Amino acid sequence: MGGARPRRRKTSVSESGRLKVFLVDDHAMFRAGVRAELGVHVDVVGEAGSVADAVSGISRTQPDVVLLDVHMPDGGGRAVLEAMRQSHPQVRFLALSVSDAAEDVIGLIRAGARGYVTKTIDPEELAGAVRRVADGDAVFSPRLAGFVLDAFAARPDAQLVDPELDQLTNREREVLRLLARGYAYKEIAKELYISIKTVETHVSNVLRKLQMSNRYELSRWAADRRLV
């Protein structure tokens, strides 16, 4: 009935025979809590609080699944995904974030994450989500799954890759989103912990890459893609 079941990816295991998981989050106390709770079910083989440490740690430990925070000061989950997806296609990524914003969910899925759950998830459910992602399934918190379905219902021809959006760096996307929400340059600089001059540089880069001339065109473009 319904054809053959797709073949599962053969996952690697640690010496204990359990799945290997790597944690990426810029809050050390949160990582410690997840390690303690999830360590009952899997082997947590490493953790990182920055994009650079995550990239080197994932390369070194070769985990089955990476639990990935969305927003970090130096670029966040999407930057990790973009750095790793070509060189380590066997690694699965599951976003674990406090954010339940539609643009964050869609953005991480476009970048290659296999699922997205919020930090309100309980330990047993998180362990189950990790196992499912390792097996190749897509996993979402119920409300977040609706965002993905709504995005494709609104644009039936939508694809996971948006060539225009994907040419922007993670930081440029963050600046664009705040700009489209009406933030002034000074407010964007404060929100992202960068200088006003750096904000101006990012805006100039976005305008050039998207071939637009002002922030009003950028705002309309961002709204059309539900980035605001």
ZIWONOR-V615472 format. One record per run of one state. SS is the DSSP state (A for helix, B for strand, O for the rest). FROM is the first residue (numbers start at 0). LEN is the number of residues. If there is no record, write none. Layout:
ss->SS from->FROM len->LEN
ss->SS from->FROM len->LEN
//
This chain:
ss->O from->0 len->19
ss->B from->19 len->5
ss->O from->24 len->3
ss->A from->27 len->11
ss->O from->38 len->4
ss->B from->42 len->6
ss->O from->48 len->2
ss->A from->50 len->11
ss->O from->61 len->3
ss->B from->64 len->4
ss->O from->68 len->8
ss->A from->76 len->8
ss->O from->84 len->7
ss->B from->91 len->6
ss->O from->97 len->4
ss->A from->101 len->10
ss->O from->111 len->3
ss->B from->114 len->4
ss->O from->118 len->4
ss->A from->122 len->12
ss->O from->134 len->4
ss->B from->138 len->2
ss->O from->140 len->1
ss->A from->141 len->13
ss->O from->154 len->8
ss->A from->162 len->4
ss->O from->166 len->3
ss->A from->169 len->11
ss->O from->180 len->4
ss->A from->184 len->8
ss->O from->192 len->3
ss->A from->195 len->15
ss->O from->210 len->4
ss->A from->214 len->10
ss->O from->224 len->4
//
